[in-house]
Amino acid sequence: EADGHYAALCHHSGRPMRRGDSSGGIDFQHREGSKFGGGGVMSETQANADRRERLRKLALETIDLEKDPYFLKNHLGTFECKLCLTLHNTEGNYLAHTQGKRHQQNLARRAAREEQLGLAAKPNTAKAALAAGRSSIKIGRPGYKVTKSRDAATKQRSLLFEVDYPEAEEGVQPRHRFMSAYEQRVEPPDKNYQYLLFACEPYETVAFKIPNHPIDKGEGRFFTSWDGESKQFSTQLFFQDPSSVKGAPQGSAGAPKRTVSAINAGVLA
């Protein structure tokens, strides 16, 4: 009876089996469709694991994670995919995830949504970024010159601001606005002063601290000028005499707010 059982095992495996062989494993070498010595045909799970490993190695060689907008290393030392909201233990696991079906589908959905919203083409100029409502890369603060004077006839104090924007692109004109001391977040507010802001892409927005006196908006008392050739923006203003003006100083209610990068000038009294 034992010999019959041994013969049945030999017939089922398709190969001679020594007595006492207690390996009990599956014969991968003599599977149908496999070559002799090839180790047998991989299952679907093994094939998928091998494919993911090959894709991971390929991604490690070709992909720069520093340029991946969805790659994030958290405080625990693990890695996150901000697109799929998944967590990965190693960079290799993250890269294997980026080659997977889920990540690729989410990328396709994101691209379709951006194309539908008209955001597929990223602006490559300051003018395009401004039109799209997004800021371009800042290149620093502009140079400036401030001249203080007094009108000989009216005795009004005057300030002339000349701000240089040599790298301003064609079609982009500098802008200015007045800001109260309570709008800015750079220094403690002081009701005795206000700020005059100048902005032009791709430069940082700069502000000048001036006395919080009413500005004379009469004819010839306030003007701005933009020289497209020399790339210089000029603004001259005259202060009204505080003793002759009743009510609160003219403010800038309703003006669009901007982030002040720095207050370049000191107190211009």
C-alpha positions as CSV (number, residue, x, y, z in Angstrom):
1,E,0.0,0.0,0.0
2,A,2.9,2.3,0.8
3,D,4.6,1.4,-2.5
4,G,1.4,2.3,-4.3
5,H,1.2,5.7,-2.7
6,Y,4.8,6.4,-3.6
7,A,4.1,5.4,-7.2
8,A,1.1,7.7,-7.3
9,L,3.3,10.6,-6.1
10,C,5.9,9.9,-8.7
11,H,3.3,9.8,-11.5
12,H,1.7,13.0,-10.3
13,S,4.9,15.0,-10.1
14,G,6.2,13.7,-13.4
15,R,9.7,13.1,-12.0
16,P,11.5,10.4,-10.0
17,M,11.2,10.8,-6.3
18,R,13.6,9.3,-3.8
19,R,12.3,7.5,-0.8
20,G,12.7,9.6,2.3
21,D,12.3,12.9,0.4
22,S,10.1,14.9,2.8
23,S,10.5,18.3,1.1
24,G,6.8,18.4,0.4
25,G,7.3,21.4,-1.9
26,I,5.8,22.1,-5.3
27,D,7.8,21.1,-8.3
28,F,8.4,24.4,-10.1
29,Q,11.0,23.0,-12.5
30,H,8.7,20.5,-14.2
31,R,5.6,22.8,-14.5
32,E,3.8,22.7,-17.8
33,G,5.1,25.4,-20.2
34,S,8.4,26.0,-18.3
35,K,11.9,25.2,-19.5
36,F,14.1,22.7,-17.8
37,G,16.1,24.5,-15.1
38,G,14.0,27.7,-15.4
39,G,12.4,27.5,-12.0
40,G,8.8,27.4,-13.4
41,V,6.3,29.9,-14.6
42,M,5.6,32.9,-12.2
43,S,2.2,33.4,-10.9
44,E,0.3,36.7,-11.7
45,T,1.1,38.0,-8.2
46,Q,4.8,37.3,-8.7
47,A,4.8,38.8,-12.2
48,N,3.2,42.0,-10.8
49,A,5.8,42.2,-8.0
50,D,8.6,41.8,-10.5
51,R,7.2,44.5,-12.7
52,R,6.9,46.9,-9.9
53,E,10.5,46.3,-8.9
54,R,11.7,46.9,-12.4
55,L,9.7,50.1,-12.6
56,R,11.1,51.2,-9.3
57,K,14.7,50.7,-10.4
58,L,14.0,52.5,-13.6
59,A,12.3,55.4,-11.8
60,L,15.3,55.7,-9.4
61,E,17.6,56.2,-12.4
62,T,15.4,58.7,-14.3
63,I,13.2,60.7,-12.0
64,D,14.4,63.6,-9.8
65,L,12.3,63.7,-6.7
66,E,13.3,67.3,-5.9
67,K,11.2,68.4,-9.0
68,D,8.2,66.2,-8.1
69,P,5.4,68.6,-6.9
70,Y,3.6,65.7,-5.2
71,F,6.5,64.3,-3.2
72,L,6.6,65.2,0.5
73,K,8.9,63.9,3.3
74,N,7.1,64.3,6.6
75,H,8.5,64.7,10.1
76,L,8.3,60.9,10.7
77,G,10.8,60.2,8.0
78,T,8.3,58.6,5.7
79,F,7.2,59.8,2.3
80,E,3.8,61.0,1.1
81,C,2.1,61.5,-2.2
82,K,0.1,64.7,-2.0
83,L,-1.9,63.8,-5.1
84,C,-3.1,60.4,-4.0
85,L,-2.8,61.0,-0.2
86,T,-0.8,57.8,0.3
87,L,2.1,57.0,2.7
88,H,5.3,55.2,1.7
89,N,8.2,54.0,3.8
90,T,11.0,54.5,1.3
91,E,11.7,56.6,-1.8
92,G,11.7,53.5,-3.9
93,N,8.2,52.6,-2.7
94,Y,7.0,56.1,-3.6
95,L,8.6,55.9,-7.1
96,A,7.0,52.5,-7.6
97,H,3.7,54.1,-6.6
98,T,4.1,56.9,-9.2
99,Q,4.4,54.3,-11.9
100,G,1.2,52.6,-10.7
101,K,-2.3,52.7,-12.1
102,R,-3.8,54.8,-9.3
103,H,-1.2,57.6,-9.5
104,Q,-1.4,57.7,-13.3
105,Q,-5.2,58.0,-13.2
106,N,-5.0,60.8,-10.7
107,L,-2.5,62.6,-12.9
108,A,-4.8,62.3,-15.9
109,R,-7.7,63.6,-13.9
110,R,-5.7,66.6,-12.6
111,A,-4.5,67.4,-16.2
112,A,-8.1,67.2,-17.5
113,R,-9.4,69.5,-14.8
114,E,-6.6,72.0,-15.3
115,E,-7.2,72.0,-19.0
116,Q,-10.9,72.5,-18.4
117,L,-10.2,75.5,-16.2
118,G,-7.7,76.9,-18.7
119,L,-4.7,76.4,-16.3
120,A,-2.8,73.8,-18.3
121,A,-0.3,76.2,-19.8
122,K,1.7,77.7,-16.9
123,P,2.7,81.4,-17.5
124,N,6.3,81.8,-18.4
125,T,6.4,85.6,-18.2
126,A,5.5,88.2,-15.6
127,K,2.7,89.6,-17.8
128,A,1.2,86.2,-18.2
129,A,1.4,85.4,-14.5
130,L,-0.2,88.7,-13.7
131,A,-3.0,88.1,-16.1
132,A,-3.6,84.6,-14.7
133,G,-3.7,86.0,-11.2
134,R,-0.5,84.3,-10.0
135,S,2.8,85.7,-9.0
136,S,6.0,85.0,-10.9
137,I,9.4,84.4,-9.3
138,K,10.6,87.5,-7.6
139,I,14.1,88.8,-8.5
140,G,14.7,91.2,-5.7
141,R,13.9,94.8,-4.7
142,P,14.1,97.7,-7.2
143,G,16.4,100.7,-6.8
144,Y,14.9,104.0,-5.8
145,K,15.5,107.7,-5.2
146,V,13.4,110.0,-3.0
147,T,13.6,113.8,-3.2
148,K,12.1,116.1,-0.6
149,S,11.2,119.6,-1.5
150,R,8.8,122.5,-0.6
151,D,6.6,124.5,-3.0
152,A,7.8,128.1,-3.0
153,A,4.3,129.5,-3.5
154,T,2.1,127.3,-1.3
155,K,4.8,126.2,1.1
156,Q,3.5,122.7,0.7
157,R,5.9,119.8,1.4
158,S,6.5,117.5,-1.6
159,L,8.0,114.1,-2.1
160,L,9.2,112.7,-5.4
161,F,9.7,109.0,-5.7
162,E,11.8,107.5,-8.6
163,V,11.8,103.7,-8.7
164,D,13.9,101.8,-11.2
165,Y,12.6,98.6,-12.8
166,P,15.2,97.7,-15.4
167,E,14.0,94.1,-15.7
168,A,10.4,94.9,-16.1
169,E,8.9,93.1,-19.1
170,E,7.2,94.7,-22.1
171,G,3.6,95.5,-21.4
172,V,3.9,95.4,-17.6
173,Q,3.5,98.8,-15.9
174,P,4.2,99.5,-12.2
175,R,1.4,100.3,-9.9
176,H,1.1,102.2,-6.6
177,R,-1.3,102.5,-3.7
178,F,-1.6,104.0,-0.2
179,M,-1.8,101.7,2.8
180,S,-2.8,102.6,6.3
181,A,-0.6,101.6,9.2
182,Y,-3.1,99.1,10.4
183,E,-3.1,97.1,7.1
184,Q,0.6,96.3,7.1
185,R,2.1,93.5,9.2
186,V,5.8,94.4,9.1
187,E,6.0,96.7,12.1
188,P,3.7,97.8,14.9
189,P,1.0,100.2,13.6
190,D,1.4,103.9,14.2
191,K,-1.5,106.1,13.4
192,N,0.8,109.0,12.6
193,Y,2.2,107.4,9.5
194,Q,0.9,105.7,6.3
195,Y,2.7,103.8,3.5
196,L,3.1,104.3,-0.2
197,L,3.5,101.0,-2.0
198,F,5.1,100.3,-5.4
199,A,4.7,97.0,-7.2
200,C,5.9,95.7,-10.6
201,E,6.5,92.1,-11.7
202,P,8.9,90.4,-11.3
203,Y,10.2,92.7,-8.4
204,E,9.2,92.5,-4.8
205,T,6.6,95.0,-3.6
206,V,8.3,97.9,-1.6
207,A,6.8,100.5,0.7
208,F,7.8,103.9,1.9
209,K,6.7,105.2,5.3
210,I,5.4,108.8,5.1
211,P,3.5,111.1,7.4
212,N,-0.2,110.4,7.7
213,H,-1.3,113.8,6.3
214,P,-3.9,114.3,3.7
215,I,-2.6,114.2,0.1
216,D,-3.4,117.1,-2.2
217,K,-5.2,115.5,-5.2
218,G,-5.7,118.8,-7.0
219,E,-4.7,119.5,-10.5
220,G,-0.9,119.4,-10.9
221,R,-0.4,118.4,-7.3
222,F,-0.2,114.6,-7.7
223,F,1.1,112.7,-10.7
224,T,2.6,109.4,-11.8
225,S,4.8,108.7,-14.8
226,W,6.2,105.5,-16.4
227,D,9.2,105.8,-18.8
228,G,9.2,102.6,-20.9
229,E,12.7,103.3,-22.2
230,S,14.5,104.0,-19.0
231,K,12.2,101.7,-17.0
232,Q,11.7,104.3,-14.3
233,F,8.4,104.9,-12.5
234,S,8.0,108.3,-10.9
235,T,5.4,109.6,-8.5
236,Q,5.2,113.1,-6.9
237,L,2.8,114.1,-4.2
238,F,2.1,117.2,-2.1
239,F,0.8,117.2,1.4
240,Q,-2.0,119.4,2.4
241,D,-1.6,121.7,5.4
242,P,-3.1,119.6,8.3
243,S,-4.3,122.7,10.1
244,S,-6.4,123.7,7.1
245,V,-8.0,120.3,6.6
246,K,-11.0,119.0,8.7
247,G,-11.9,115.3,9.1
248,A,-9.9,112.2,8.7
249,P,-7.0,111.9,6.2
250,Q,-7.8,110.5,2.8
251,G,-7.4,106.7,3.0
252,S,-7.2,103.9,0.6
253,A,-10.5,102.1,1.3
254,G,-11.4,99.6,-1.4
255,A,-7.9,99.4,-2.8
256,P,-6.6,95.9,-3.5
257,K,-4.4,94.5,-0.8
258,R,-0.8,93.3,-1.5
259,T,1.8,91.6,0.5
260,V,4.5,94.0,1.6
261,S,7.9,92.3,1.3
262,A,9.9,95.1,3.1
263,I,9.7,98.7,4.1
264,N,12.7,100.0,2.3
265,A,12.7,103.7,3.2
266,G,12.8,105.2,6.7
267,V,10.5,107.9,8.0
268,L,10.0,110.6,5.3
269,A,8.9,113.6,7.4
